[in-house]
């Protein structure tokens, strides 16, 4: 078993790189198929969020997996290579534990990531890409995340991305209660942000989405309106605050669209938050004089301010994870002996069955049962001890001494 994790995240790569290696849900099936094809990876799980694209796999050739990532997205290796982190076995274990515990997130201690990891694991399992190693790793990962949150206050007093978006908006507008807010998308992230903005009682709330039913369901929770995404060009000029988070592989808010909206608004300012990766809003929009555009990386700078205040909680969580990594490594080391143990048991079973068949035949011919049992026990004992005895007798020098010590330890010859 060769555990390996690699990918990019908000520590190693800017959003311009992260969006190019993100995996839309509709591409995951083909990703698993190509990654596990021809035995490249025996197991794999892909975690793709706005802050990271990381692959955890059971593989022999780690660089082949990195090349696969570049090839799958049609990228030259030198475009992505400087941003990719590569984590061998014990580092991969620690990283998985830290990510699930919220220690590697932009929002320290946030809980959304563990849910995203569970969803990623379920998708990998449904694709048939999960085996013994990754099953055990993520079973332990989720347990560690729960223990960290129970034993520490790592998630206390967190400034969430949603709260940070509201805080930034309040720097632009004196009162959100006087503004109109448009949410593009209807997923979990939009739901979280909408909850925070709705608490400020804005003048108007609207949710637009490709599927009008989902937009309507979310809008009703906040006494808002709903519309389809196709209505965006006609609607965008009516809103002061725009928050977007969709799974679109291409931008849905372009420079020309915003320029026309600003003209219709007579250049009243627009506050825009793009929480999507790949980005929903073209970066050039941020260069317009009356637009205040923030990405997930920009919000990350806001939420990091509270990290130092929880330094002791971080240290406590890291110590707990160190212990759990050591325990998992112990299990992994023990797994390396499994093929040998299995082969040894198979060898013993073949001897037992062979001698048992002989004994049954002798009993069928009317031989004395006591003599048959005696012969059976002697034959099994002799055959099972033949290999270690023969090997020890033909060993020489230090090899023989080391072999003798090993046999003494295995059979506890001097333990009584």
C-alpha positions as CSV (number, residue, x, y, z in Angstrom):
1,X,0.0,0.0,0.0
2,X,1.4,3.4,-1.1
3,X,-0.7,6.3,0.2
4,X,-0.1,9.5,-1.7
5,X,-1.9,12.9,-1.7
6,X,-1.3,15.7,-4.1
7,X,-3.0,18.8,-5.6
8,X,-3.4,22.5,-5.1
9,X,-5.1,24.6,-2.4
10,X,-5.3,28.2,-1.2
11,X,-1.9,27.9,0.5
12,X,0.0,26.8,-2.7
13,X,-1.9,28.3,-5.6
14,X,-3.9,31.4,-6.6
15,X,-7.5,31.1,-7.7
16,X,-6.4,31.5,-11.3
17,X,-4.6,28.1,-11.0
18,X,-7.2,26.4,-8.7
19,X,-10.0,27.0,-11.1
20,X,-8.1,25.3,-13.9
21,X,-7.7,22.0,-12.1
22,X,-11.2,22.0,-10.4
23,X,-13.4,18.9,-11.1
24,X,-17.0,19.7,-11.9
25,X,-19.4,17.0,-10.6
26,X,-20.2,15.8,-14.1
27,X,-16.5,15.0,-14.8
28,X,-15.8,13.0,-11.7
29,X,-16.9,9.7,-13.1
30,X,-14.5,10.0,-16.1
31,X,-11.8,11.2,-13.7
32,X,-12.0,8.1,-11.6
33,X,-12.1,5.9,-14.7
34,X,-8.9,7.3,-16.1
35,X,-7.0,7.5,-12.9
36,X,-7.7,3.9,-11.9
37,X,-7.4,2.6,-15.5
38,X,-4.7,0.1,-16.2
39,X,-3.8,-0.1,-12.6
40,X,-2.3,3.4,-12.3
41,X,-4.1,3.9,-9.0
42,X,-5.6,1.1,-7.0
43,X,-7.8,3.5,-5.0
44,X,-8.6,7.3,-5.4
45,X,-10.6,10.0,-3.9
46,X,-10.9,13.5,-5.4
47,X,-11.7,16.5,-3.1
48,X,-12.6,19.6,-5.2
49,X,-13.9,22.7,-3.5
50,X,-13.5,26.4,-3.9
51,X,-10.2,26.4,-1.9
52,X,-8.6,23.1,-3.0
53,X,-8.4,20.3,-5.5
54,X,-6.7,17.4,-3.9
55,X,-6.4,13.7,-4.8
56,X,-5.8,11.0,-2.2
57,X,-4.7,7.7,-3.8
58,X,-3.2,4.3,-3.3
59,X,-0.5,4.2,-6.0
60,X,3.0,3.1,-6.8
61,X,4.1,5.8,-9.2
62,X,3.2,9.2,-7.7
63,X,4.5,11.2,-10.5
64,X,2.3,9.4,-12.9
65,X,-0.7,10.6,-10.9
66,X,0.5,14.2,-11.1
67,X,0.9,13.9,-14.9
68,X,-2.6,12.4,-15.0
69,X,-4.0,15.6,-13.3
70,X,-2.3,17.8,-15.9
71,X,-3.4,15.7,-18.8
72,X,-7.0,15.4,-17.6
73,X,-7.3,19.2,-17.6
74,X,-5.3,19.7,-20.8
75,X,-2.5,21.6,-19.0
76,X,1.2,21.6,-19.6
77,X,3.0,20.2,-16.5
78,X,5.1,23.3,-16.1
79,X,2.0,25.4,-15.8
80,X,0.8,23.6,-12.7
81,X,3.9,21.9,-11.3
82,X,5.1,24.9,-9.2
83,X,1.8,25.0,-7.3
84,X,1.3,21.2,-6.7
85,X,2.0,19.9,-3.2
86,X,3.1,16.2,-3.0
87,X,2.5,14.4,0.3
88,X,3.8,10.9,0.9
89,X,2.3,8.5,3.3
90,X,2.5,10.0,6.8
91,X,2.3,13.6,5.5
92,X,-0.9,12.6,3.5
93,X,-2.4,11.1,6.7
94,X,-1.7,14.3,8.7
95,X,-3.0,16.5,5.9
96,X,-6.3,14.6,5.7
97,X,-6.8,14.9,9.4
98,X,-6.0,18.6,9.4
99,X,-8.2,19.4,6.5
100,X,-11.2,17.6,8.0
101,X,-10.6,19.3,11.3
102,X,-10.7,22.7,9.8
103,X,-7.0,23.4,10.5
104,X,-6.1,23.9,6.9
105,X,-9.1,26.0,5.9
106,X,-9.2,29.8,5.2
107,X,-11.8,29.9,8.0
108,X,-9.9,28.2,10.9
109,X,-12.1,25.6,12.5
110,X,-14.9,25.8,9.9
111,X,-17.2,22.8,9.7
112,X,-18.3,22.8,6.1
113,X,-15.1,21.1,4.8
114,X,-15.8,17.8,6.7
115,X,-19.1,17.6,5.0
116,X,-17.5,18.2,1.6
117,X,-15.0,15.4,2.3
118,X,-17.7,13.0,3.2
119,X,-19.5,13.8,0.0
120,X,-16.3,13.3,-2.0
121,X,-15.7,10.0,-0.3
122,X,-19.2,8.8,-1.1
123,X,-18.8,9.8,-4.7
124,X,-15.5,7.9,-4.9
125,X,-17.0,4.8,-3.3
126,X,-20.0,4.9,-5.7
127,X,-17.5,5.0,-8.6
128,X,-15.8,1.9,-7.2
129,X,-12.6,3.8,-6.4
130,X,-12.4,3.0,-2.7
131,X,-10.6,0.0,-1.2
132,X,-9.2,-1.0,2.2
133,X,-6.6,1.7,2.6
134,X,-8.7,4.8,1.7
135,X,-11.8,3.3,3.5
136,X,-9.8,3.0,6.7
137,X,-8.1,6.4,6.2
138,X,-11.3,8.4,5.8
139,X,-13.1,6.4,8.5
140,X,-10.3,7.5,10.8
141,X,-10.2,11.1,9.3
142,X,-13.9,11.7,10.1
143,X,-13.5,10.3,13.6
144,X,-10.4,12.6,14.2
145,X,-12.3,15.6,13.0
146,X,-15.1,14.9,15.5
147,X,-12.6,14.4,18.3
148,X,-10.8,17.7,17.5
149,X,-14.0,19.7,17.6
150,X,-15.1,17.9,20.8
151,X,-11.8,18.2,22.7
152,X,-10.9,21.8,21.6
153,X,-12.6,25.1,20.9
154,X,-11.0,25.4,17.5
155,X,-14.3,26.4,15.9
156,X,-15.2,29.0,18.6
157,X,-15.6,32.6,17.5
158,X,-14.9,31.9,13.9
159,X,-15.4,34.7,11.3
160,X,-17.0,32.8,8.5
161,X,-16.7,33.6,4.8
162,X,-20.4,34.5,4.9
163,X,-19.9,36.9,7.7
164,X,-16.8,38.4,6.1
165,X,-18.9,39.1,2.9
166,X,-21.4,41.0,5.0
167,X,-18.7,42.9,6.8
168,X,-17.1,44.0,3.5
169,X,-20.4,45.1,2.1
170,X,-21.0,47.2,5.2
171,X,-17.8,49.0,4.4
172,X,-19.2,50.0,1.1
173,X,-22.8,50.8,2.0
174,X,-23.8,52.7,5.2
175,X,-26.8,50.3,5.6
176,X,-27.5,47.0,3.9
177,X,-31.2,47.6,4.9
178,X,-31.3,50.1,2.1
179,X,-29.7,47.9,-0.6
180,X,-31.0,45.2,-2.9
181,X,-29.2,41.8,-2.9
182,X,-29.0,39.3,-5.7
183,X,-27.8,35.7,-5.1
184,X,-26.7,33.7,-8.2
185,X,-26.9,30.0,-7.5
186,X,-28.9,28.0,-4.9
187,X,-26.3,25.7,-3.3
188,X,-25.0,25.4,0.2
189,X,-22.6,28.3,0.0
190,X,-25.3,30.7,-1.3
191,X,-27.6,29.5,1.5
192,X,-25.1,30.3,4.1
193,X,-24.3,33.8,2.7
194,X,-28.0,34.5,2.2
195,X,-28.7,33.7,5.9
196,X,-26.2,36.4,7.0
197,X,-27.4,39.0,4.5
198,X,-31.0,38.4,5.3
199,X,-30.3,39.1,9.0
200,X,-29.5,42.7,8.0
201,X,-33.0,42.9,6.4
202,X,-32.0,44.3,2.9
203,X,-34.6,46.2,0.9
204,X,-34.9,43.4,-1.7
205,X,-33.6,39.8,-2.0
206,X,-33.6,37.7,-5.2
207,X,-32.2,34.3,-6.0
208,X,-31.6,33.2,-9.6
209,X,-30.5,29.8,-10.7
210,X,-30.6,27.6,-13.7
211,X,-33.3,25.6,-12.1
212,X,-36.2,27.9,-11.0
213,X,-37.6,25.4,-8.5
214,X,-34.4,25.5,-6.4
215,X,-34.2,29.3,-6.7
216,X,-37.8,29.5,-5.5
217,X,-37.3,27.1,-2.6
218,X,-34.3,29.2,-1.3
219,X,-35.9,32.6,-1.9
220,X,-39.1,31.6,0.0
221,X,-37.0,31.1,3.1
222,X,-35.9,34.7,3.1
223,X,-39.1,36.3,1.7
224,X,-37.3,36.9,-1.5
225,X,-38.0,36.6,-5.2
226,X,-36.8,34.0,-7.7
227,X,-35.9,33.9,-11.3
228,X,-34.0,31.8,-13.8
229,X,-30.4,32.4,-14.7
230,X,-31.4,33.4,-18.2
231,X,-33.0,36.5,-16.7
232,X,-29.6,37.8,-15.4
233,X,-28.9,40.4,-18.2
234,X,-32.3,42.1,-17.6
235,X,-32.1,42.0,-13.8
236,X,-28.5,42.7,-12.8
237,X,-28.7,46.5,-13.0
238,X,-31.4,46.5,-10.3
239,X,-29.1,45.1,-7.6
240,X,-26.4,46.8,-5.4
241,X,-25.0,43.6,-3.9
242,X,-24.4,40.5,-6.0
243,X,-23.1,37.2,-4.5
244,X,-22.5,34.3,-6.8
245,X,-21.5,30.6,-6.3
246,X,-22.4,28.2,-9.1
247,X,-20.8,25.1,-10.6
248,X,-20.4,26.7,-14.0
249,X,-17.1,25.9,-15.7
250,X,-17.1,29.3,-17.4
251,X,-17.8,32.8,-16.1
252,X,-21.5,33.8,-16.2
253,X,-21.0,37.5,-15.4
254,X,-18.9,39.1,-18.1
255,X,-17.2,42.5,-18.4
256,X,-19.7,43.7,-21.0
257,X,-22.7,42.7,-18.9
258,X,-21.5,44.7,-15.9
259,X,-20.5,47.7,-18.0
260,X,-24.0,47.9,-19.4
261,X,-25.4,47.4,-15.8
262,X,-23.3,50.3,-14.5
263,X,-24.5,52.5,-17.3
264,X,-28.1,51.8,-16.5
265,X,-27.4,52.4,-12.8
266,X,-25.7,55.8,-13.7
267,X,-22.5,54.4,-12.1
268,X,-23.9,53.8,-8.6
269,X,-21.5,51.3,-7.0
270,X,-21.9,47.6,-7.1
271,X,-20.5,45.2,-4.5
272,X,-19.8,41.7,-5.9
273,X,-18.6,38.6,-4.2
274,X,-17.5,35.6,-6.3
275,X,-17.4,32.5,-4.2
276,X,-17.1,30.1,-7.1
277,X,-14.1,28.1,-8.3
278,X,-13.9,28.2,-11.3
279,X,-14.9,31.9,-11.0
280,X,-18.3,33.0,-12.0
281,X,-17.3,36.7,-12.6
282,X,-14.6,37.6,-15.1
283,X,-11.6,39.1,-13.2
284,X,-11.6,42.2,-15.5
285,X,-14.9,43.3,-13.8
286,X,-12.9,44.2,-10.8
287,X,-11.0,46.8,-12.7
288,X,-14.1,48.9,-13.3
289,X,-14.2,52.0,-11.2
290,X,-17.6,51.5,-9.7
291,X,-17.3,47.8,-8.9
292,X,-16.0,46.3,-5.7
293,X,-15.2,42.7,-6.6
294,X,-14.0,40.1,-4.0
295,X,-13.0,36.5,-4.6
296,X,-12.7,33.7,-2.0
297,X,-9.1,34.5,-1.6
298,X,-9.9,38.1,-0.8
299,X,-12.4,37.0,1.9
300,X,-9.8,34.6,3.2
301,X,-7.6,37.6,4.2
302,X,-10.5,39.0,6.3
303,X,-11.2,35.8,8.2
304,X,-7.5,35.1,9.1
305,X,-7.4,38.0,11.5
306,X,-8.8,35.9,14.4
307,X,-6.3,33.0,14.1
308,X,-3.8,34.3,16.6
309,X,-6.4,34.6,19.3
310,X,-6.9,30.8,19.1
311,X,-3.3,29.8,19.1
312,X,-3.6,27.5,22.1
313,X,-6.5,25.7,20.6
314,X,-4.5,25.2,17.4
315,X,-1.6,23.7,19.3
316,X,-4.0,21.4,21.2
317,X,-5.6,20.2,18.0
318,X,-2.2,19.6,16.3
319,X,-1.0,17.5,19.3
320,X,-4.1,15.4,19.1
321,X,-3.6,14.9,15.4
322,X,0.0,13.9,15.9
323,X,-1.1,11.1,18.2
324,X,-3.7,9.9,15.7
325,X,-1.2,9.9,12.8
326,X,1.1,7.7,14.8
327,X,-1.7,5.3,15.5
328,X,-2.7,5.1,11.8
329,X,0.9,4.6,10.8
330,X,1.0,1.6,13.2
331,X,-2.1,0.1,11.5
332,X,-0.5,0.7,8.1
333,X,2.7,-1.0,9.1
334,X,0.8,-3.9,10.4
335,X,-1.0,-4.2,7.1
336,X,2.3,-4.8,5.3
337,X,2.5,-8.2,7.0
338,X,-1.0,-9.2,5.8
339,X,0.2,-11.0,2.6
340,X,2.8,-13.0,4.6
341,X,0.3,-13.9,7.3
342,X,-2.3,-15.0,4.7
343,X,0.3,-17.1,2.8
344,X,1.4,-18.7,6.1
345,X,-2.2,-19.6,7.0
346,X,-2.8,-21.0,3.5
347,X,0.3,-23.1,3.8
348,X,-0.8,-24.5,7.2
349,X,-4.3,-25.1,5.8
350,X,-3.0,-27.1,2.9
351,X,-0.9,-29.3,5.3
352,X,-3.9,-29.8,7.6
353,X,-6.3,-30.8,4.8
354,X,-3.8,-33.1,3.1
355,X,-3.1,-35.0,6.4
356,X,-6.8,-35.0,7.3
357,X,-7.7,-36.6,4.0
358,X,-5.1,-39.4,4.7
359,X,-6.4,-39.9,8.2
360,X,-10.0,-40.2,7.0
361,X,-9.1,-42.8,4.4
362,X,-7.2,-44.9,7.0
363,X,-10.2,-44.8,9.4
364,X,-12.4,-45.9,6.5
365,X,-10.1,-48.9,6.0
366,X,-10.6,-49.8,9.7
367,X,-7.2,-48.7,11.1
368,X,-7.0,-48.1,14.9
369,X,-8.3,-44.6,15.6
370,X,-5.7,-44.0,18.2
371,X,-2.9,-44.8,15.8
372,X,-4.5,-42.7,13.1
373,X,-4.7,-39.7,15.4
374,X,-1.1,-40.1,16.5
375,X,0.1,-40.3,12.9
376,X,-2.0,-37.3,12.0
377,X,-0.7,-35.1,14.8
378,X,2.9,-36.1,14.1
379,X,2.6,-35.5,10.3
380,X,1.1,-32.0,10.8
381,X,3.8,-31.1,13.3
382,X,6.7,-32.4,11.2
383,X,5.5,-30.8,8.0
384,X,4.8,-27.4,9.6
385,X,8.2,-27.4,11.4
386,X,10.2,-28.8,8.4
387,X,10.8,-25.4,6.7
388,X,12.0,-23.4,9.7
389,X,14.1,-26.4,10.8
390,X,15.6,-27.0,7.4
391,X,16.4,-23.2,6.9
392,X,18.0,-23.0,10.3
393,X,20.2,-26.1,9.7
394,X,21.5,-24.7,6.4
395,X,22.1,-21.1,7.6
396,X,25.6,-20.0,8.5
397,X,27.3,-17.4,10.7
398,X,25.3,-14.2,11.6
399,X,22.4,-15.3,9.4
400,X,21.9,-18.4,11.5
401,X,22.2,-16.5,14.8
402,X,19.6,-13.9,13.6
403,X,17.3,-16.7,12.3
404,X,17.6,-18.6,15.6
405,X,16.7,-15.4,17.6
406,X,13.7,-14.8,15.3
407,X,12.5,-18.4,15.7
408,X,12.9,-18.2,19.5
409,X,10.9,-15.0,19.5
410,X,8.1,-16.3,17.2
411,X,7.6,-19.5,19.2
412,X,8.5,-18.0,22.6
413,X,10.9,-20.8,23.2
414,X,12.4,-19.3,26.3
415,X,9.2,-17.6,27.6
416,X,8.1,-20.4,29.9
